[in-house]
Amino acid sequence: MIRSQQLDRPALRLHISKRVRRQALVPLRSAAADKLSLIAGYQAMALINQDIARIFTPCEEEAERRLTKFRRTQH
């Protein structure tokens, strides 16, 4: 059995840069800030979705007209 006096304890020296120390002191984002950023993201996506719908609606309407015409000719 090894006795504690016989163990060689390693001498560890860590160098932490000033930049890393400063980053460690920066507070983490709060849950409220995360929710606000999600809200902003959803608002931006809503505008994008409106544009997509506006652009593709005429194409979808034309496709529906052609499909309806095709179905009528099949019966």
C-alpha positions as CSV (number, residue, x, y, z in Angstrom):
1,M,0.0,0.0,0.0
2,I,1.3,3.4,-0.9
3,R,1.5,5.9,1.8
4,S,0.6,9.6,1.2
5,Q,4.1,10.8,2.1
6,Q,5.5,8.7,-0.7
7,L,3.4,10.2,-3.4
8,D,5.0,12.8,-5.6
9,R,2.4,15.5,-6.1
10,P,2.7,17.1,-9.5
11,A,3.3,20.8,-9.5
12,L,0.8,22.3,-11.9
13,R,1.1,25.8,-13.1
14,L,-1.6,27.2,-15.3
15,H,-1.3,30.4,-17.2
16,I,-4.6,32.1,-17.9
17,S,-4.3,35.1,-20.2
18,K,-5.8,38.4,-19.4
19,R,-8.3,38.1,-22.2
20,V,-9.5,34.7,-20.9
21,R,-9.8,36.2,-17.4
22,R,-11.9,39.1,-18.7
23,Q,-14.1,36.8,-20.6
24,A,-14.7,34.7,-17.5
25,L,-15.9,37.8,-15.7
26,V,-18.5,38.7,-18.4
27,P,-21.9,37.7,-17.1
28,L,-23.8,35.0,-19.0
29,R,-26.8,36.2,-21.0
30,S,-29.9,36.2,-19.1
31,A,-33.0,34.2,-20.0
32,A,-34.9,37.4,-20.7
33,A,-32.2,38.4,-23.2
34,D,-32.5,35.0,-24.9
35,K,-36.3,35.4,-25.1
36,L,-36.0,38.8,-26.6
37,S,-33.6,37.6,-29.3
38,L,-36.0,34.7,-30.1
39,I,-38.8,37.2,-30.4
40,A,-36.7,39.4,-32.8
41,G,-35.8,36.3,-34.8
42,Y,-39.5,35.2,-35.1
43,Q,-40.5,38.7,-36.2
44,A,-37.8,38.7,-38.9
45,M,-38.9,35.3,-40.1
46,A,-42.5,36.5,-40.2
47,L,-41.5,39.2,-42.7
48,I,-39.6,36.7,-44.8
49,N,-42.5,34.3,-44.8
50,Q,-44.9,37.1,-45.9
51,D,-42.5,37.9,-48.8
52,I,-42.3,34.2,-49.8
53,A,-46.1,33.8,-49.7
54,R,-46.6,37.0,-51.8
55,I,-44.1,35.8,-54.4
56,F,-45.3,32.2,-54.7
57,T,-49.1,32.8,-54.4
58,P,-49.6,33.6,-58.1
59,C,-47.6,30.5,-59.0
60,E,-49.7,28.3,-56.8
61,E,-52.9,29.8,-58.1
62,E,-51.8,29.0,-61.7
63,A,-50.8,25.5,-60.7
64,E,-54.2,25.0,-59.1
65,R,-56.0,26.3,-62.3
66,R,-54.1,24.0,-64.5
67,L,-54.7,21.0,-62.2
68,T,-58.4,21.8,-62.1
69,K,-58.5,22.0,-65.9
70,F,-56.6,18.7,-66.2
71,R,-59.0,17.0,-63.8
72,R,-62.0,18.2,-65.8
73,T,-60.6,16.8,-69.0
74,Q,-60.0,13.4,-67.4
75,H,-63.7,12.8,-66.5
